[in-house]
């Protein structure tokens, strides 16, 4: 693949499939590429030793930033929120059971 097609692939993934975008960026970085993204969401991919001053001015280097994860699909966010709520409820029930059983054991003695 050439660098332009990699940049186009990252543009598409950034807009539509953000979770795959993150994994693809990690793969490309491990392969020795540097990835730049401008404020419009357009990408520039360069080999790690071939970085010009012009790219650095127009594009920002893409790092593992937490702000990218916030762009997940609304259904994924809803699912994650429900799962987190269920886990919290389970934890509260476990604590309540522990306190109840602990109180019963003290009354028996």
N, C-alpha and C positions, 0 to 999 in steps of 0.2 A: 504494500500500500504506500502511496506517496503521502507527503505531509498535508497537502490540500484536502485529500479525501478523509484523512484522520480528523482534520479540523472541522469538516462538514459533518462527520459522524458525531463529534462532540457537541456541535451546535444543536443537532437534532436530539441527542440524548439529554442535553441540558434543558431543553424546552419540554420534552414529553416524558422521559423516563429517568428521573433524577437519581434513583437508586442504582440503576445500571451505569449512569454517568459517573458516579463516584467510583465504582469498581473499575470501569474502563480507564479513568484517569490514573488510578493506582497502578494498573497494568502497564500503561504507557510510561509512567515515571520509573517503574522498575526496569523497563526496557531501555532507559537512557534518554528519554525525550523530556523536554521542558514544555509545559503547557501554559499559555497566556490567555486571559479572557478580558475583554474590554467591558465597559459599562452597558453595552447593548447586548451582551451575552454571546458575542462572536468570539471564536477561538483562533489561536495561532499556535501551531505545533512546530517546534524546532528541535534539532538534535542538541544534546546537552552542551557540546562545545561550540556550537555555532549560534551565538545569541548576539544580535545586533542592538545598537542603542535605540534604533527607531522602534523596534518591537517593544522594548521595555517602556518607552514613553507612551505608546498607544494602548498597550495591554498590561494588565496586572497579572503577576504570577499566580497560578491557581495552587492553593495549598489545601490541606484538609480542614476546611472551615466548617463550623457548625451551622452557619447560616444557610448552606446549601440544603441540609436535611429538612429545613422548614418548608421547602417547596414540594414536599410529598403530596401525593394525591389526597383529596379530601376524605375519600373512603378509607385510605390507609391510616390517616390520622384518627378517624373515628374508631376504627378497629383497635388501634393501639391504645386509645383513651379508654375504651371499654375493657380491654384486657388489663390495663393498669388498675382500673376501678375494681375489677373482680379480684385481682391479687391483693389489693388493699383490704377489701372486705374479708377475704379469707384470713389475712393476717389479724384483723380485729377479732374475728371469731376464735382463732387459735389463742389469742391473748385472753379473751373472755373465758374460754374453757379452762385455761391454765389457772386463772385467778379463782374461778369457781371451784375447781378441784383442790386447789391449795387451801381455800377457806374450809371446805368440807373436811379435809384431812386434819386441820387444826382443831375443829370442833369434835372430832372423833377421839382424839387423844385426851 
